[in-house]
């Protein structure tokens, strides 16, 4: 069964590479909604469900981009979350450091780099004119990124980084141990792989560019795939602009 699932995922990735896609934001800021979660945390399933329901929201990809990071610090309670990765835990700790804290928790929602709760407002909303971000996925699985900084996209030195995530949806896990033992947990927008790089500038054009390979998945079982991309100031966590969409 594992071999079949792995093969199916490889076919899906090959199909995505064979049918190029183009993803683009407008000039207004698109919100990046991050959820830090774990299959070993009994408080997380409602948060996972809320994020998953954004799949049917008309603002998806246009007004906001949702991503779900699975952390690994609950794995010692008896259930190892197969979707977790140490680098996702490190990312949450980096946010906590920015917020002046040494503690992390799940479920933890982050909207545009700040701690957030869904009850605090809509996922998307009117954004500042930070400039358009676009990603063109080629037949070879290589992504060409372009960002044209707008008047609200300010950085100390004008340098930007691009972050590219492969997302998986339709994922399900039958949990047999830990706090969620006996439950079948379902997930959408799960980060399966992530890549990043520095955007390069050309004095003759206001646009900045980068070339990145589509990240490889670190887990199996996704029924559908999506791409998420966001720009930050160099060395910073707060997203400036985001875009994304379903892969073919």
N, C-alpha and C positions, 0 to 999 in steps of 0.2 A: 504493500500500500504506500509506504514512504517513497519508494522508487517511482511509482506512478504519479504521485503528487509533485515530486521534484521535477519529473519530466514535463508535466503539464505547465508548471510555472516557467520552465525554460522556454516552452513553446510560446507562452504568452509574451515573454520578454522578446523573443525573436520576432513575433508578430508586431509588437510595438515598434521595434527598430525598422521593420520592413515597411511600415506605414507611417511616414513622418507626421509629426504633429507640431502645432504652433500654439503657444500659450502666451497671453499678453494681458497686462493690466492697463487701465487708463492712467491718466496723470494723477488722479486722486489716490490717496493712500488706501491700500487694501489691508485690512487687519489680519494679522497672523494669530490664530487661536491655538495655543499649545495645551495639551493635557499630559501631565505626568502621572502614570498609573501603574498598577501591577496586578497580575492575576492572583497574587498571594495576599491581597488587601481586601478585607470584607467591605470596606466603605467605597471601593472603587466601581463596582458594577453599575450603580446609578449614574455616575459620571460618564462611564464608557457609553451607556445607553443614550445619554443626552447628546454626546458628541456624534454618535452614530446617526441620530435622527436628523442631523444637519445635512445628510445626504439628500433629503427632500426639500431643503430650504431654497427658495428662489435666489437667495443672495450668495449661494455657494459659488466659489471661484471669482465671482464678480465683486462682492463686498468683503468677503473674508475667505481665508484659506485655513482649514483645520488640520492639525497634525497631532498624532498620539504617540508619545514616547513612553516605552515600558522600562522602568527602572529595575535594578536587581537587588536592592537592599532588603526586600521581603523574602528572598529565596531561602533564607535559613529557617523559615517557619514550616518547612516540610514540602512545599511545592515550588519547583523551579519554573519560573515564567520563561517559556521558550522564545518569547518575543522581546525579552529584555536584553540590554547590552550595557557594559560598564560605561561606555562613552555617553549614554543617555543619562545615567546617574550623574556623571561628571558635569553634564550640561545643566542639570537642575541645581547642583551645588554652585555652579558659576553664577546662576541667577540669584541664589540665596546670598552669595557674597556681594553681589551688586546691591541687594536690598539691605545689607548690613546685618545679615544673620548667618549663623553657622549650621542652622537646622534645615532639613528638608522634610517633606511630608507628601502623602498621597491621599486622595486625589488632589492635585495641584493644577489649577488653571492659570495660564499666563496669556494676557492679551497685549500685544505690542510691547512686550518686555516687562509688564507690570502684573503683579498678582491680581487675580480677577475672579469673580463668581458670575455664573450665568444670570443670576437674579439682578445683577448690577446693570443690566441693559442688554441690548441686542448684540449679536456677535459682530455685525458689521456696522456701518454708519458713515456719515459724511467725513471725508478725510482731507488732510492738507494736500496741497499740490506738490507732491514729492517727485513726480515724474514717472513716466512709463517704464515698466520692466517687461521684457519679452524673452522667451526661450523657444528656440527652434530645434526640434529633435530630428536628427537625420536618420537615414536608412541604416547607418552603421552604429546607431546608438549613441552618437556624439551630440552633445547639446551646445548650441551656439547661443550665448547670452548677451543681451544688450540692455543697458540701463542708461537713460537720459535724465540726469538729476534735474529736478525742478527747484523752484525757489525755496521750498521748505526742506530740501534734502541737504542739510548742512553737516559737515564733518570738520574736525580740526585741521586736517591737511588735504581734504578733498579725495581721500582714498576710501574705496568701498570694497567689501567682500561679498561674494555670492555663495549661497548655500542651496544645495540641490538635494531633495529627498525623494526616494521611491516609496510610495505609499501602497499598502495592501488593504483590501476590504473583503468582507464576506468571510472573515476568519472566525473559527470557532475552536474552543478548547474544552474538553471534558475534564474538569478538575477532580482529582482523586485524593488530595491531601491538603492540609493547611486550612486557612480560615474560610475558603470557598469550596471546601470538599463537597462533592456531590452535585455541584452546579455546572451547567454548560454556559460558558462565557463567550459572548460574541463581540467582535471588534470591527470598527471601520477606521480608515485614515491612519493605520498603524505605520510608523516609520520602519521600513525594512532595511534601508541602507541610506547613507548620507555622504555627500561629497561637498567640497568647498574649494574656493580659490579666490585670488585677488583679481579685481576688475582692472584692466589696463586702460590708460588714457592716451588719446591722440590729440595733439595740439590743434589739429585742423578740424576737429569735430567735438561737439559737446558730449557725444555718446561714449560710454565705456563698455568694454567687451571682455568676455572670457569664454574659453572652450573647456567643457567638462564632459566626462563620460557618464552616462546614466548609471547610477549606483547599482551594485549587485545586491540581491535580497539576502538577508541573513537568516530568514525563516521561511518555512514552506506553508502552503495551504491557502494562499490568497485566491479568491474567486475573480477579483477584478483589481486592476492596478491604476494608480494615478501618479502624477508628478506634482511636487510642490517646490517652489523656489522663492527665496527671499534675500533681500540685500540688507547689509548692516554697514555701519562705519567700521573701518579697519580696527580689529581688536575689541570691538564692542558686541554686546548681546542684543540690544534692542533692534528689532526689525524696522527698516525704513519703508520698504515696499515689498509686496508679495504678489505672486501669481501662481496659477496651477490649473490642473484639469485632468480629466480621465484620459488614460492611454488607450489607443485603439485595441 
